[in-house]
């Protein structure tokens, strides 16, 4: 079983502040790293797929970076808004099998007005 | 396109009862997955189907069976429900090894 760790487990951020959190994954046999946004009572929704070391993907105020050599990815949120409150999941794909993604337990983000 | 649909949305079972959770996707994806989500545990893979006609065990398969009925449909069966199977169940689909798209989930309570 692959080990995908996310930190912190939860985070309270003031509206307007910027924040970031981490996903750590095995640095060997890397294929892709996925980020999902998961709102309460809904289903996970795909944000990004990052595949290349050093790559950065951006969607509005949210961006993700990737370091495959050391096995981590950061998710950044600039100028947090209340609607950013959600759990953010990362998922590692080793490309080695058909069982898809190994998910971290998520970072629960709460934006305080 | 409806994406990934799941039925039922909610279910209450007594210990020992059986039921089947249904999942269908209309995105022509080859791969389909069943996860369970429990507090503090994240998403754990129960079973997956890489393509029509194949199924394989994931991380937590005990107490479950699956059927890949056709390319669109992937069902999860609990033969004899136990309280430990109280959870939220998500179905997902994807092209092989790519981004997974999730259904809305089924909330199951086993008494």
Interface residues (C-beta under 8 A of the other chain):
Chain A: X1 X31 X32 X34 X42 X43 X44 X45 X46 X49 X89 X91 X93 X95 X98 X99 X100 X101 X103 X104 X105 X106
Chain B: X31 X33 X40 X41 X42 X43 X45 X48 X50 X51 X56 X58 X59 X90 X92 X94 X96 X97 X98 X99 X100 X101 X102 X103 X104 X105
